[in-house]
Amino acid sequence: MKSDRILDCIGFFCPMPIIKTNIELRTMKSGEVLEILADDPGFEKDLPAWCKMTGEMFLGMEKEGSIFKGYVRKK
């Protein structure tokens, strides 16, 4: 998936990947896509739940080894 920015949250654990995602999205324009890299197992469920709560658009999650790649489109 094509993204406008990549946010590296590898090595950070709950709640930091979501906090960093929120901060990064605040600096982006509506419609831009953020790719978030994380190795926290909880991130797989946390990101879609956070998007549902905030109204941001969850586009999907991929897993490569122990790394999750989450995609969010800014509302």
C-alpha positions as CSV (number, residue, x, y, z in Angstrom):
1,M,0.0,0.0,0.0
2,K,1.3,3.5,-0.8
3,S,1.7,5.8,2.1
4,D,2.5,9.5,2.4
5,R,4.6,9.0,5.6
6,I,6.1,6.1,7.6
7,L,6.2,6.2,11.4
8,D,8.7,3.8,13.0
9,C,7.4,2.6,16.4
10,I,9.5,-0.5,16.6
11,G,10.7,-1.1,20.2
12,F,7.8,0.9,21.7
13,F,5.0,-0.8,23.6
14,C,1.4,0.1,24.5
15,P,0.4,2.9,24.6
16,M,3.3,4.6,22.8
17,P,2.6,3.4,19.2
18,I,-0.9,4.8,19.4
19,I,0.3,8.0,21.1
20,K,3.0,8.5,18.4
21,T,0.4,7.8,15.7
22,N,-1.9,10.4,17.1
23,I,0.8,13.0,17.2
24,E,2.0,12.3,13.7
25,L,-1.5,12.4,12.2
26,R,-2.0,15.9,13.7
27,T,0.8,17.1,11.4
28,M,-0.7,15.6,8.3
29,K,-3.3,16.8,5.8
30,S,-6.8,15.3,5.4
31,G,-6.7,12.2,3.1
32,E,-3.0,11.5,3.6
33,V,-2.0,7.9,4.5
34,L,0.3,7.1,7.4
35,E,2.1,3.7,7.6
36,I,3.0,2.7,11.1
37,L,5.6,0.1,11.8
38,A,5.4,-1.7,15.2
39,D,6.5,-4.9,16.9
40,D,4.1,-4.7,19.9
41,P,1.7,-7.6,19.5
42,G,-1.1,-5.5,21.0
43,F,-0.8,-3.0,18.1
44,E,-2.7,-5.4,15.8
45,K,-5.9,-4.9,17.8
46,D,-5.1,-1.4,19.2
47,L,-4.8,0.5,15.9
48,P,-8.2,-0.5,14.4
49,A,-9.9,0.1,17.8
50,W,-8.3,3.5,18.1
51,C,-9.3,4.4,14.6
52,K,-12.9,3.4,15.3
53,M,-12.9,5.6,18.5
54,T,-11.3,8.7,16.8
55,G,-13.0,8.5,13.4
56,E,-9.7,8.1,11.5
57,M,-9.9,5.6,8.6
58,F,-8.2,2.2,9.3
59,L,-7.1,0.9,6.0
60,G,-5.5,-2.4,7.0
61,M,-2.8,-4.3,8.7
62,E,0.0,-6.4,7.3
63,K,2.4,-8.6,9.2
64,E,6.0,-9.4,8.1
65,G,7.7,-11.6,10.6
66,S,7.3,-9.9,14.0
67,I,6.7,-6.5,12.4
68,F,3.2,-5.1,11.9
69,K,2.5,-2.5,9.3
70,G,-0.7,-0.5,10.0
71,Y,-2.3,2.0,7.6
72,V,-4.4,4.9,8.5
73,R,-5.9,7.7,6.3
74,K,-6.3,11.0,8.1
75,K,-9.9,12.2,8.2
